[in-house]
Amino acid sequence: MSINMNWNEIIGHEKNIAQLQRLLLEQRLPHALLFCGPRGIGKFLTARVLAAALLCDAGSADPCGHCESCRAYLAGTHPDLYEIEPDGKTLKTIKIDQIRTLQTEIALAPYMSQRRVVIIDEADKLNEVAANGLLKTLEDPTGQVVFILIATGREALLDTIVSRVSTVSFQPLPVPQLTDALARRGVSVNAALAALAGGSFGRALDLDKNGGLSLRDEVLVVMHQIRAADMEYVWSVGAALGEMNREKLQEWFVYLQMIFRDMVILYETTVRDMLYNSDVVAKLTQLLADWPLSRIFAALALIGTIQQRLVSNANGRLLAEQFLLKLRDLK
């Protein structure tokens, strides 16, 4: 993982950055923050840069990059930076053992800086016991500690945890800004792919890696044929999906989810700015004849179920075949 400690490396979120810098300068930063927003839009990078500033010997809003703390940070060996992320082979969660280890660590005085910084990535994956353990730590922190929790939303967190943190909301990046950022990264991208990414830089990179619009177009072909498909077609598509790695297969279902979401919107309006797939409106409109709203919502429920099962070790081909059959036969 690359080590970043420069506010300028963060794409967008200018208001949030200015607020955090002001709180640092005024020494009014809360002891616990919650960075909330969609995946891949820069929450973790912002937490990392904020941690570097908090640990820096200069005591300003910008890490100096030269002091002993900054050098340790850049080397990835700073003893006062503690990070937690979900653990597990299939269903990844943050467990009580991780929180207990954290509690032991922060009970000790800082080694190098004036404080410790704890970053908890995907805090919405705390299991119940771990969440209650973290709550006790937030209620009665030991010594100089700043907690930065990162989550896609507050709903999965205990209300008591949310009440003890200051929430900083991160919004999706505008498509033009996202497109420019991807171009600077050397990614050949168009506005359609940027729109599909939903304002997420990380998601745009994943989409590009997994085939981007070509994969979306494959989903569209299936959508136009599945309602009248025979068994040979179902087995053929199921076999092709089964050959995909798990990440690409998950992306396939995300594209399908986005297509159905756009179709729901097309029942109400033709405003392209509201669509993920604004470049294929004509093809989406053609699909509406076979997909009344009731059937679309039933399909979305099926997709939700398949997405849950894809995080396990279930056979991808069998899952795909079962899904395609159910999708074809929806009433």
C-alpha positions in Angstrom: 0.0 0.0 0.0 1.3 3.4 -0.9 1.9 5.9 1.9 0.3 9.3 1.4 0.7 12.4 3.6 -0.2 15.3 1.4 -3.7 16.9 1.3 -3.1 17.7 -2.4 -3.2 14.0 -3.2 -6.8 13.8 -2.2 -9.3 14.2 -5.1 -12.1 16.6 -4.3 -13.7 17.0 -0.8 -12.2 20.5 -0.5 -14.7 21.7 2.1 -14.0 18.7 4.3 -10.3 19.1 4.0 -10.5 22.8 4.9 -12.7 22.0 7.9 -10.2 19.4 9.2 -7.2 21.7 8.6 -9.0 24.5 10.5 -9.8 22.2 13.4 -6.1 21.1 13.5 -4.8 24.7 13.6 -7.3 25.7 16.3 -6.5 22.5 18.2 -10.3 21.7 18.3 -10.3 18.4 16.5 -12.7 16.0 18.3 -11.3 12.9 19.8 -13.4 10.7 17.6 -14.5 11.2 14.0 -16.6 9.2 11.6 -15.9 9.6 7.9 -19.1 8.5 6.1 -19.7 8.1 2.4 -19.6 5.6 -0.6 -16.7 3.3 -1.1 -13.6 4.5 -3.0 -14.2 8.2 -2.8 -11.2 9.1 -0.7 -12.3 8.6 3.0 -9.4 6.3 3.8 -6.8 8.6 2.1 -8.2 11.6 4.0 -7.9 9.7 7.3 -4.4 8.8 6.5 -3.3 12.3 5.8 -5.1 13.6 8.9 -3.3 10.9 10.9 0.1 12.1 9.5 -0.7 15.7 10.5 -1.7 14.6 14.0 1.5 12.6 14.5 3.8 15.2 12.9 6.2 17.0 15.3 5.5 20.4 13.6 2.0 20.6 15.1 0.5 22.3 12.0 -2.3 21.4 9.7 0.1 20.0 7.1 2.6 17.1 7.8 6.1 18.5 7.3 7.4 15.3 5.8 10.9 15.7 7.4 10.6 15.1 11.2 11.2 11.8 12.9 7.4 11.1 13.0 6.9 11.8 9.4 9.8 9.7 8.4 8.4 6.8 10.4 5.0 7.4 8.9 6.4 7.3 5.4 8.3 4.1 6.2 5.0 2.5 7.4 6.5 1.9 10.9 5.1 4.7 13.0 4.4 3.1 16.4 1.6 5.5 17.4 -0.5 4.8 14.3 -2.9 1.9 14.8 -5.1 0.5 12.1 -7.9 -2.0 12.1 -9.8 -3.5 9.2 -12.2 -6.4 8.8 -10.8 -9.9 9.1 -12.0 -13.3 7.9 -11.7 -15.7 4.9 -15.3 -15.3 3.6 -17.5 -13.0 5.7 -15.1 -10.3 6.9 -15.9 -8.6 10.2 -14.1 -6.7 12.9 -14.0 -8.9 15.9 -13.7 -8.4 19.7 -10.1 -9.8 19.8 -9.1 -6.9 17.5 -10.7 -4.4 19.8 -9.1 -5.9 22.9 -5.7 -5.7 21.2 -6.4 -2.1 20.4 -7.4 -1.4 24.0 -4.1 -2.8 25.2 -2.1 -0.8 22.7 -3.7 2.6 23.4 -3.4 2.1 27.2 0.4 2.6 26.7 1.9 6.1 26.4 2.7 7.3 22.9 6.2 6.2 21.8 7.1 8.9 19.4 4.4 11.5 19.0 2.3 13.5 21.5 -0.7 11.3 20.8 -1.9 8.0 19.2 -4.1 7.8 16.2 -6.5 4.9 15.5 -8.0 4.3 12.1 -10.8 1.8 11.9 -11.6 1.0 8.3 -15.0 -0.3 7.4 -16.2 0.3 10.9 -19.7 -0.7 9.8 -18.5 -4.3 9.8 -17.9 -4.4 13.5 -19.7 -7.4 15.0 -22.0 -6.7 17.9 -19.5 -7.7 20.7 -16.7 -5.7 19.1 -19.0 -2.7 18.7 -19.9 -2.7 22.3 -16.2 -3.1 23.2 -15.3 -0.1 21.0 -18.1 1.9 22.6 -16.5 1.5 26.0 -13.2 2.7 24.6 -14.8 5.8 23.0 -16.7 6.6 26.2 -13.5 6.5 28.3 -10.4 6.8 26.1 -7.0 6.4 27.8 -4.5 9.2 27.2 -4.2 11.3 24.1 -5.9 9.3 21.3 -7.8 10.3 18.2 -10.1 7.8 16.6 -11.0 7.9 12.9 -13.8 5.5 12.0 -14.6 5.0 8.3 -17.9 3.6 7.0 -20.2 3.7 4.0 -23.1 4.7 6.2 -24.1 5.2 9.9 -27.0 2.8 9.8 -24.9 -0.3 10.6 -23.2 1.3 13.6 -24.6 1.4 17.1 -26.5 4.6 17.8 -24.5 5.0 20.9 -21.3 4.9 18.8 -22.6 7.5 16.4 -23.6 9.8 19.2 -20.0 9.8 20.5 -18.3 10.7 17.2 -18.3 13.8 15.0 -19.5 12.8 11.5 -17.8 14.1 8.4 -19.9 13.3 5.3 -18.1 12.6 2.0 -20.0 13.0 -1.2 -19.4 11.3 -4.6 -17.1 13.1 -6.9 -18.6 15.0 -9.8 -18.2 13.2 -13.1 -15.9 15.9 -14.8 -13.6 15.9 -11.7 -13.5 12.1 -11.6 -12.8 11.9 -15.4 -9.9 14.4 -15.1 -8.5 12.5 -12.1 -8.6 9.2 -14.0 -6.9 10.7 -17.0 -4.1 12.0 -14.8 -3.7 8.5 -13.5 -3.3 7.3 -17.1 -6.7 5.5 -17.3 -8.3 5.7 -20.6 -11.9 6.6 -19.6 -15.0 8.3 -20.9 -17.8 10.1 -19.1 -20.0 6.9 -19.3 -17.6 4.9 -17.3 -17.1 7.7 -14.8 -20.9 8.0 -14.4 -21.2 4.2 -13.8 -18.6 4.6 -11.0 -21.1 6.7 -9.1 -18.5 9.3 -8.2 -16.1 6.8 -6.8 -12.4 7.0 -8.0 -11.7 3.5 -6.5 -14.8 2.0 -8.2 -13.8 3.6 -11.5 -10.4 1.9 -11.3 -12.1 -1.5 -10.5 -14.5 -1.1 -13.4 -11.7 -0.3 -15.8 -9.7 -3.3 -14.6 -12.7 -5.7 -14.9 -13.6 -4.7 -18.5 -15.5 -1.5 -17.9 -18.2 -0.7 -20.5 -17.5 -3.9 -22.4 -18.7 -5.9 -19.4 -21.7 -3.6 -19.0 -22.6 -4.2 -22.7 -22.4 -8.0 -22.1 -25.0 -7.6 -19.3 -27.2 -5.6 -21.7 -27.1 -8.4 -24.3 -28.3 -10.9 -21.6 -31.0 -8.5 -20.5 -32.4 -8.3 -24.1 -32.4 -12.1 -24.5 -33.1 -13.7 -21.1 -36.9 -13.4 -21.1 -37.2 -15.6 -24.2 -34.1 -17.7 -23.6 -34.0 -21.5 -23.9 -32.1 -23.8 -21.6 -29.1 -23.9 -23.9 -28.7 -20.1 -23.7 -29.0 -20.2 -19.9 -26.3 -22.9 -19.6 -24.0 -21.0 -22.1 -24.3 -17.7 -20.2 -24.0 -19.5 -16.8 -20.8 -21.2 -18.0 -19.3 -17.9 -19.1 -20.1 -16.3 -15.8 -18.7 -19.3 -14.0 -15.3 -18.7 -15.7 -15.1 -15.2 -14.3 -13.1 -14.6 -11.1 -15.2 -13.7 -8.1 -14.4 -10.0 -8.3 -15.4 -9.7 -12.0 -18.6 -11.8 -11.4 -19.6 -9.4 -8.6 -19.1 -6.5 -11.0 -21.3 -8.2 -13.5 -24.1 -8.2 -11.0 -23.4 -4.6 -10.0 -23.9 -3.6 -13.7 -27.2 -5.5 -13.8 -28.3 -3.8 -10.6 -27.5 -0.4 -12.2 -29.4 -1.2 -15.3 -32.5 -2.1 -13.4 -32.1 1.0 -11.3 -32.0 3.2 -14.4 -35.1 1.4 -15.8 -37.0 2.4 -12.7 -36.0 6.0 -13.2 -37.1 5.8 -16.9 -40.6 5.0 -15.8 -40.7 8.4 -14.2 -38.4 10.6 -16.4 -36.1 10.6 -19.3 -33.6 13.1 -17.7 -30.2 11.5 -18.6 -28.4 13.3 -15.7 -30.1 10.9 -13.3 -29.0 7.7 -15.1 -25.8 5.6 -14.6 -26.1 4.3 -18.2 -27.0 7.6 -19.9 -25.2 6.5 -23.1 -27.6 3.6 -23.8 -30.9 5.1 -23.0 -32.5 3.7 -26.2 -31.5 0.2 -25.3 -32.8 0.6 -21.8 -36.1 2.0 -23.1 -36.6 -1.0 -25.3 -36.3 -3.3 -22.2 -39.2 -1.6 -20.4 -41.8 -3.6 -22.4 -40.6 -6.8 -20.9 -40.0 -5.4 -17.4 -42.9 -3.8 -15.5 -41.9 -2.3 -12.2 -43.1 -5.2 -10.2 -40.8 -7.6 -12.1 -37.9 -5.1 -11.8 -38.2 -5.0 -8.0 -38.4 -8.8 -7.9 -35.2 -8.9 -10.0 -33.5 -6.5 -7.7 -34.4 -8.7 -4.7 -32.8 -11.7 -6.5 -29.7 -9.7 -7.2 -29.4 -8.8 -3.5 -29.6 -12.4 -2.6 -27.0 -13.5 -5.1 -24.6 -10.7 -4.0 -24.8 -12.0 -0.4 -24.0 -15.6 -1.6 -21.1 -14.4 -3.7 -19.1 -13.4 -0.6 -19.1 -17.1 0.4 -17.3 -20.0 -1.4 -20.4 -21.0 -3.3 -19.9 -22.3 -6.8 -20.1 -19.2 -9.1 -21.4 -21.2 -12.1 -24.2 -22.8 -10.2 -25.2 -19.5 -8.6 -25.2 -17.8 -12.0 -27.3 -20.6 -13.6 -29.9 -20.6 -10.8 -30.1 -16.8 -11.0 -30.6 -16.7 -14.7 -33.4 -19.3 -14.5 -35.2 -17.4 -11.8 -34.7 -14.1 -13.8 -36.1 -15.6 -16.9 -39.2 -17.0 -15.2 -40.1 -14.0 -13.0 -43.8 -13.3 -13.2 
